[in-house]
Amino acid sequence: MATVPVYCICRLPYDVTQFMIECDACKDWFHGSCVGVDEDDAPDIDIYHCPNCEKTHGKSTLKKKKNWSKHDTGQSTDIKAVQNGSQVFIKELRSRTFPSADDVVVKLSGSQLSMDYLEENGFNEPILVQKKDGLGMSMPAPTFYISDVENYVGPDVGVDVVDVTKQTDSKMKLKEFVDYYYSTNRKKVLNVINLEFSDTRMNSIVESPQIVRRLSWVENYWPDDALLGKPKVTKYCLICVKDSYTDFHIECGGASVWYHVLKGEKIFFLIKPTSANLSLYERWTSSSNHSEMFFADQVDKCYKCTLKQGQTLFIPSGWINAILTPVDCLAFSGHFVHNLSVEMQMRAYEIEKRLKVKTLTPFPNFETACWYVGRHLLERFKGLHKANKQPAPYLVHGAKIINGAFRAWTKKQALLEHEDELPENMKPSQLIKDLAKEIRLSEVFVFDFVPFQPPASPSTQEAIQGMLSMANLSSSDSLQQPWSNSQSKNNSQSRSNSHSTQASKKAGGGATGGGSNNSKRPTKRLPKKPRKSSSIESLDYDDDQDHMDACFKDSDYVYPSLESEEDNPVFKSRSKKRKSSDDTPYSPTARVGPSVPRQERPARDGARVASIETGLAAAAAKLSHQEQQKTKKKKKSTKKKALVIEEPPKISQDSSSPEHNLDSHDGNLTDHEFNTGTVKSPGGPQPMAPGVFLSQRRPSMSSPNNSTNSTSTNSSSLAKGDRGGSADAKGGFGLRLKKGMATAKQRLGKILKIHRNGKLLL
């Protein structure tokens, strides 16, 4: 049977639970407890010799460290770097002077530190309370000491212990640390700073300050029935021996922290969380040798604050702080995140994520707490808006920061990293949408409830009146007093009338006045343009037609050249909106109807006769050509169409149109009589379009050659004009004419292509 190998001077088999070290001379392994070598000291040993080998090879040697300190000149490599927390460091730190914290620390009594005070003044600077009275805080009696902590918490509870000299941590039982604390020979400086006891018996005798409980997200918004338990960050017990030192740090999650010294004393080194200082802190923390550099030397100011027995200190979010314990001390503390410092908390949390900081006092599930807070703020804003109340500005600002973080955490590329902290039964997309809506309502809420402004001074009103007169506006239309109840009533009653009046002014081409605002508060919103009704559109069209008819009746107007509307698509759609006209040069494609009445001005010499004669000649030639083509087609046909005689419609007795007067007056004229000029009715002069009226000669029933002579008659009548053409149409002796060719005016309009829209076009 094989024998089990033995080691060390005790000659025992290998034990996995015991630390062992190898001798560089004999190559044998020794238990650290047997040869007096601590496991924490082993990394510093360069060459190890066991007790037997020391006699021949000499003592063990330690590793040499390069001096990366800022005080190192680089000329010597034998000088060991000063480690933060070492005895040399503590001695130097005690001898240095720092600016007093009285410049940044606010001193209050317990009763003064209230929610109203913080909402009004903010929580951006440390607060020192001399006595615990008024804080609503419960603490053990002054006789309470370290042995009592062991009894309330339990001797077998494991605690994290910090080796101050090396700034490293290790685990041990609370009973072992208490034994170390009461020992007379302390070889090391050990420090306990993260003993959270909220789930122990000591929880009943220690209560955090009332203001902390009112502010804490965990205390107020974390559901009791959540799958994830509440973060254990509310109550810590700090057992620190003399010369204990905690290097510069920001509390995890950007949490604020409170400290109360029950026994002993603590010294805080405080640095403001400015952008520059935070950047320097991030750079210092990420450095590989930051434990050999004192961070206070890199910033402008580091304030020293001494917290004595019985005093309580509140440190805001983001403040960079280090702690020195000059004497043995027993203290209590707690972390809390809250609504007053959301932006700084989120910024510190992002720094922590980038640096991947692992500390002994973490803030677990920080993002989960944010989700619960976002849901709470949503319900709170809804309730306030329903009651017509405005949320506090710091709440709105905090909600915007939190909602922005929600969007970043739920992005596709980041969801995998953050989905573990998403609470159960929560719809993140809906929460983000609803919270953004309430934030927008909160931001505009103040504008909807602005108190009334006093009326303007006389000088101001006079200046405003002058500006309005330059814009053709009236002060009575635009300068209404929203604080006048009677004015509001009058405005609401005349609102519909004002819209129709403004529409009428626009249809007539006149200037419109400034519309009045009938709301309860003065705003800069432009009044909505009233939608034109059908009646307004018809008025606009009739007004345009009347104006166009006047163009052809008055000889003072200048007529445009003849142009086909079908060739120019611009005229196919006419805009209802009129624009102000000016005396610009004439354009053939421009609208005939001006938007505003023009002033009387004489016609250009020769323009009227030349334009009309040219147009008539072109029209006659075109019509003659068309009739010749029709005649050729008729000769080729084998059958002739029968003529249908139809009794013409009776003339209305009360008709006042020029064509009716023309027919009744000239009914006795024969078909072969032709004259030039204008036709006058018995009722008085009727202004017609200047020029020559052209009419067809209609064959009579007694003429045997009426069908064959129609072509020549029509072509010859175009040259001289016709007075008796209407008589045949109205007297019932003519042929059945095409639709729209019954009267002289209709035939003239057909020849000259005068459309209903009033344009004289070819």
Residue pairs with C-beta under 8 A, 6 or more apart in sequence:
4 13
5 13
5 14
6 12
6 13
7 13
7 14
7 20
7 28
7 29
7 30
7 31
8 20
8 28
8 29
8 30
8 31
8 34
8 35
9 30
9 34
9 35
9 50
9 51
10 31
10 34
12 31
14 20
14 29
15 31
18 31
18 32
18 33
19 31
19 32
19 33
19 39
19 42
20 29
20 30
20 31
20 32
21 29
21 30
21 32
21 35
21 37
21 42
21 45
21 48
22 28
22 29
22 30
22 48
23 29
23 30
23 48
23 49
23 50
23 53
24 47
24 48
24 49
25 49
25 50
25 53
25 56
25 57
26 50
26 52
26 53
28 50
30 37
30 50
32 38
32 39
32 42
35 50
35 51
37 45
37 48
40 163
40 166
40 168
40 170
44 62
44 63
45 60
45 61
45 62
45 63
46 60
46 61
46 62
46 63
46 64
47 60
47 61
48 60
49 57
49 58
49 59
49 60
54 60
64 77
64 78
64 80
65 80
65 81
66 77
66 81
67 74
67 76
67 77
67 79
67 80
67 81
68 81
68 289
68 292
68 293
69 81
69 82
69 292
69 293
70 293
70 297
72 79
72 81
81 289
81 292
82 88
82 89
82 92
82 292
83 89
83 165
83 166
83 167
83 291
83 292
84 167
84 245
84 247
84 291
84 292
84 293
84 294
85 164
85 165
85 166
85 167
85 189
85 245
85 247
85 291
86 165
87 165
87 243
89 245
89 294
90 243
90 245
90 324
93 245
93 294
93 324
94 324
94 326
98 269
98 296
98 302
98 303
98 304
99 301
99 302
99 303
99 304
100 303
100 304
101 126
101 268
101 270
101 303
101 304
101 305
103 303
104 125
104 126
104 270
104 272
104 303
105 125
105 126
105 127
105 128
105 270
105 303
105 305
105 313
106 125
106 126
106 127
106 128
107 127
107 128
107 129
107 130
108 117
108 127
108 128
108 129
109 129
109 130
109 131
109 133
109 134
110 129
110 131
110 132
110 133
110 134
110 135
110 136
110 137
111 133
111 134
112 134
113 127
113 129
113 134
113 135
113 209
113 211
113 314
114 211
115 211
115 214
115 215
118 211
118 215
118 340
119 340
119 392
119 394
122 340
122 394
123 256
123 314
123 316
123 317
123 338
123 340
123 341
124 316
124 341
125 316
126 270
126 305
126 313
126 314
126 315
126 316
126 319
127 313
127 314
128 305
128 307
128 311
128 312
128 313
128 314
129 135
129 311
129 312
129 313
129 314
130 310
130 311
131 310
131 311
132 139
132 260
132 310
132 312
135 209
135 210
135 211
135 312
136 207
136 209
136 210
136 211
136 213
137 207
137 208
137 209
137 210
137 260
137 312
138 205
138 206
138 207
139 205
139 206
139 207
139 260
139 262
139 332
140 148
140 205
140 206
140 262
142 262
142 263
144 262
144 330
145 263
145 330
146 178
146 181
146 182
146 239
146 330
147 178
149 174
149 178
149 195
149 202
149 237
149 239
149 330
150 174
150 175
150 178
152 197
152 200
152 201
152 202
152 205
153 174
153 195
153 197
153 200
153 201
153 202
153 237
154 174
154 200
155 173
155 174
155 175
155 178
156 173
156 174
156 175
157 173
157 174
157 200
158 171
158 172
158 173
158 174
159 171
159 172
159 173
159 174
159 177
159 192
159 194
159 195
160 169
160 170
160 171
160 192
160 193
160 194
160 360
161 169
161 170
161 171
161 172
161 177
161 190
161 191
161 192
162 168
162 169
162 190
162 191
162 192
162 193
162 244
162 246
162 360
163 169
163 170
163 188
163 189
163 190
164 188
164 189
164 190
164 191
164 243
164 244
164 245
165 188
165 189
167 247
167 291
169 360
174 195
177 190
177 192
177 239
180 186
180 190
181 239
181 241
181 328
186 241
189 241
189 242
189 243
189 244
190 241
190 244
191 239
191 240
191 241
191 244
191 245
191 246
191 325
192 237
192 238
192 239
192 240
193 236
193 238
193 240
193 246
193 360
193 361
194 236
194 360
194 361
195 236
195 237
195 238
195 239
196 232
196 233
196 234
196 235
196 236
197 203
197 206
197 235
197 236
197 237
198 232
198 234
198 235
199 232
202 237
203 235
206 235
206 332
208 234
208 235
208 258
208 334
208 336
209 258
209 312
209 314
212 219
212 258
212 334
212 336
213 219
214 220
215 256
215 336
215 338
215 339
215 340
216 234
216 336
216 337
216 338
217 336
217 337
217 338
217 339
217 369
217 372
217 373
218 230
218 231
218 233
218 234
218 336
218 337
218 369
219 234
219 336
220 376
221 369
221 372
221 373
221 375
221 376
222 230
222 231
222 369
222 372
223 372
226 372
226 423
226 424
227 424
228 365
228 368
228 423
231 363
231 364
231 365
231 366
231 369
232 364
233 255
233 334
233 335
233 336
233 361
233 363
233 364
234 334
234 335
234 336
235 332
235 334
236 332
236 333
236 334
236 335
236 361
237 330
237 331
237 332
238 259
238 329
238 330
238 331
238 332
238 333
239 329
239 330
240 264
240 266
240 325
240 328
240 329
240 331
241 325
241 328
242 325
242 326
242 327
242 328
243 324
243 325
243 326
244 323
244 324
244 325
244 329
245 322
245 323
245 324
245 325
246 322
246 323
247 291
247 295
247 322
248 269
248 271
248 281
248 284
248 295
248 296
248 320
248 321
248 322
249 320
249 321
249 322
249 359
250 273
250 281
250 318
250 319
250 320
250 348
250 351
250 352
251 257
251 315
251 317
251 335
251 348
251 361
251 363
252 335
252 352
252 357
252 359
252 361
252 362
252 363
252 366
253 335
253 337
253 345
253 348
253 349
253 352
253 363
253 366
254 317
254 318
254 337
254 341
254 344
254 345
254 346
254 347
254 348
254 349
254 352
255 317
255 335
255 336
255 337
255 345
255 363
256 314
256 315
256 316
256 317
256 335
256 336
256 337
256 338
256 341
257 314
257 315
257 333
257 334
257 335
257 336
258 312
258 313
258 314
258 315
258 333
258 334
258 336
259 266
259 307
259 312
259 313
259 315
259 331
259 332
259 333
260 311
260 312
260 331
260 332
260 333
261 307
261 308
261 309
261 310
261 311
261 329
261 330
261 331
262 309
262 330
262 331
262 332
263 309
263 328
263 329
263 330
263 331
264 309
264 325
264 327
264 328
264 329
264 330
264 331
265 306
265 307
265 308
265 309
265 325
265 326
265 327
265 329
266 306
266 307
266 323
266 324
266 325
266 326
266 329
266 331
267 304
267 305
267 306
267 307
267 323
267 324
267 325
267 326
268 304
268 305
268 306
268 307
268 313
268 315
268 321
268 322
268 323
269 296
269 302
269 303
269 304
269 305
269 321
269 322
269 323
269 324
270 302
270 303
270 304
270 305
270 315
270 319
270 320
270 321
271 277
271 281
271 295
271 296
271 299
271 301
271 302
271 303
271 319
271 320
271 321
272 301
272 319
272 320
273 317
273 318
273 319
273 320
273 344
273 348
276 299
277 299
277 300
277 320
278 318
278 320
278 347
278 351
280 295
280 298
280 299
281 295
281 320
281 351
282 351
282 354
282 355
284 290
284 293
284 295
284 298
285 355
285 357
286 355
287 293
295 320
295 322
296 302
296 322
305 313
307 313
315 321
316 341
316 344
317 337
317 341
317 344
317 345
317 348
318 341
318 344
318 345
318 347
318 348
335 361
335 363
337 345
337 363
337 366
337 369
339 373
339 394
339 395
339 398
340 394
340 398
342 397
342 398
342 401
342 402
343 397
343 398
343 401
346 401
346 402
346 405
349 366
365 421
366 421
367 405
367 409
367 418
367 421
367 422
368 421
368 422
368 423
370 402
370 405
370 406
371 406
371 421
371 422
371 423
371 426
371 428
371 431
372 423
373 402
374 399
374 402
374 403
374 406
374 431
374 435
375 426
375 431
377 395
377 398
377 399
377 402
377 435
377 438
378 431
378 434
378 435
378 438
380 391
380 395
381 391
381 395
381 399
381 435
381 438
381 439
381 441
381 442
382 438
384 390
384 391
385 438
385 441
385 442
385 445
388 449
390 442
390 445
390 446
390 449
391 442
396 439
396 442
396 443
399 435
399 438
399 439
399 442
400 439
402 435
403 432
403 435
403 436
403 439
406 428
406 431
406 432
406 435
407 432
408 414
409 415
409 418
410 418
410 428
410 429
410 432
422 428
448 521
450 521
452 482
452 483
452 521
453 483
453 522
455 481
455 483
456 464
456 479
461 475
461 479
464 475
464 479
465 475
468 474
468 475
468 478
468 479
468 514
471 514
472 511
472 513
473 513
473 514
474 513
474 514
477 513
477 514
477 515
477 516
478 513
478 514
478 515
478 516
480 487
480 491
480 516
480 517
480 518
481 487
482 488
482 517
482 519
482 520
482 521
482 522
488 518
488 520
491 516
491 518
492 518
495 518
498 515
498 516
499 530
500 530
500 536
502 512
502 513
502 515
502 530
503 530
503 532
503 536
504 536
504 539
505 511
505 512
505 513
506 512
506 577
506 578
507 532
507 536
507 539
507 540
507 543
507 578
508 543
509 578
509 580
509 595
509 596
510 596
515 527
516 527
517 523
517 525
517 527
532 540
532 576
537 576
540 576
544 593
544 758
545 756
545 757
545 758
547 593
547 594
548 592
548 593
548 757
548 758
548 759
549 758
550 557
551 557
551 559
551 592
551 593
551 758
552 688
552 689
552 754
552 758
552 760
553 687
553 688
553 689
554 687
555 603
555 608
555 687
555 690
556 600
556 601
556 602
556 603
557 603
558 586
558 603
558 604
558 607
558 608
559 607
559 608
559 611
559 612
559 760
560 586
560 588
560 592
560 760
561 588
561 611
561 615
562 611
562 614
562 615
562 618
562 752
562 760
562 761
562 762
563 588
563 589
563 761
563 762
564 753
564 761
564 762
565 571
565 572
565 753
565 755
565 759
565 761
568 589
570 589
571 589
571 759
574 591
574 757
578 595
578 596
579 595
580 595
580 596
581 594
581 595
581 596
581 598
592 758
592 759
593 758
608 690
612 690
612 691
612 692
613 691
615 752
615 760
615 762
616 691
616 692
616 694
616 752
618 762
619 694
619 718
619 751
619 752
619 762
620 694
620 718
620 719
623 714
623 715
623 718
623 751
624 715
624 718
627 711
627 714
627 715
628 711
630 711
631 711
634 640
640 707
643 707
643 735
644 735
644 736
645 701
645 735
645 736
646 732
646 736
647 732
648 729
648 730
648 731
648 732
648 734
648 742
651 660
651 663
651 664
651 730
652 660
656 683
658 681
658 686
658 688
658 745
659 726
659 743
659 744
659 745
659 746
661 681
661 682
661 683
661 686
662 679
662 681
662 726
662 743
662 744
662 745
663 726
663 727
663 729
663 730
663 743
663 744
664 681
664 682
665 679
665 680
665 681
665 682
666 679
666 723
666 724
666 726
666 727
667 726
667 727
667 730
667 731
668 727
669 723
669 724
669 727
670 724
671 697
671 698
671 699
671 700
671 724
671 725
671 728
672 697
673 723
673 724
674 717
674 720
674 721
674 722
674 723
675 720
675 721
675 723
676 692
676 720
676 721
677 692
677 721
678 688
678 690
678 693
679 688
679 693
679 723
679 744
680 686
689 748
689 754
689 760
692 720
692 721
693 721
693 722
693 744
693 748
694 717
694 718
694 721
694 722
694 747
694 748
694 751
695 717
695 721
695 722
695 723
695 724
695 725
695 726
695 744
695 747
695 748
696 713
696 714
696 717
696 722
696 725
696 747
697 710
697 713
697 714
697 716
697 717
697 722
697 725
698 725
698 728
698 729
698 734
698 735
699 705
699 706
699 707
699 709
699 710
699 713
699 734
699 735
700 706
700 728
700 733
701 733
703 709
717 725
718 751
722 744
725 744
725 747
726 743
726 744
728 734
729 737
729 742
729 743
740 746
740 750
741 747
741 750
748 754
749 755
752 760
752 762
753 760
753 761
753 762
754 760
754 761
755 761
